Amino acid sequence: VMMEQRAASKTFGGMWNCCTGHVLEGEPSLLNAQKAIEEDFKVSYAESDFRFVFSCKDVAHFGGLTLKQMVDVYVLALEKPPRIAAVAIDREEATGVKYVTLEQLEGIYREQPSDCVIVSNPEYSSRLFRSLHNIVNEYYKTLPQEDSDDERHNKKANQLLDTITDDGVLVEAGRRGEVHRQSVWHRAVHIWMLDLASGNVLLQQRSERKKNFGGQWNCSSGHVKMGEPCRPAAIKSIGDDLGLTLFEPDEFEFLFQANNVTDTGHGHSLRQVVDVFCVTVPSPTSYHQAPPLDGLQLAAGEVNAVRYIAIDELEAKWREGKAVNPEFV
């Protein structure tokens, strides 16, 4: 994790912290996160490189000042981060940079040395380290040595999800495997791609290797990880599953939210609060026609096959129920 030593003229001058910045009136926090990186280190990254992980209130005291802030926290996860020697530091903002391991950063928050800025709200550190470990685990999942079914499932089982009470109250995070086994409510997204020209929707067949609903047909779907907004989760899900990465964020139309309980067949039920999105083709900004099936990039170990189906036909199959159509989720 990169840390910067704040310039002596700054609040908390001479102390180590992550890159920070204020959110200007009327601007999204993501834009100001980009600006903070650009101003401090003279390097630019795309919006899609910044992952929002959570928001947190904090009250800090320094030199007689009391700072009350609502902090939006982003993670810029890079496979090849810049070398320290290559970082161009704005000396008005910072006087030095260094990398520390995630374990060292956790030690800093435990020991609270005087030369480091420590966010006082304990919820901040709790969610921060859960998020960072989760992102690292996700990266490990992509490595070749993590390719086996068992290892892949174990990594997924450790993903952190926001959990929800029966009354709809968002509570603490839980590990995905435990959330599933204990039938705890959690967040998910469904993404339907509709071909306006034909009236067909795109379905994908879940891999036989999937623990839940293997070999069955459904729309693109995914979990919403701890602290994650639903729209980025939807964008990531259809991109990861099918390689459909050209859709702009504003093309993901939110349709509705529904509570869904589904029997997994493994002795527990999948309880999800599902945000349902729709993307349409043809689109003037992304796909000018319905993507051909043989041109889609199916995620290995996730998706077996794809097909288009008429809305009326899908509606009829759902109306008939799973007893008649067991191959459909």
Disulfide bonds with the S-S distance in Angstrom:
none
